[in-house]
């Protein structure tokens, strides 16, 4: 029997829904997380183990012709889109961000390791 993945159930929070008039609709967010690629990372603190939630990720890219950061969490049975926002941070690279991969599936895989 083929077991599902958290990406089978993508939940969009009210905060992310409220921004759909400027960015992506809930349907576009679901498609983006399931099919698109970009730069996937999570916050980290080299000096403070456990400071940031290991299940919270950011995917940065151009989705539906919009430069966007999508913040999402991975739970055992679903993915939750926390918010979506313009790419206001100059860089998501460096010592305070850990690169995970290029897709939301990479984030899911990281937590199941």
Secondary structure, 3 states (H helix, E strand, C coil): CCCCCHHHCEEECHHHHHCCCCCCCHHHHHHHHHHCCCEEEEECCCCCCCCCCCCEEEEEEEECCEEEEEEEEECCCCEEEEEEECCCCCCCCCCCEEEEECCHHHHHHHHHC
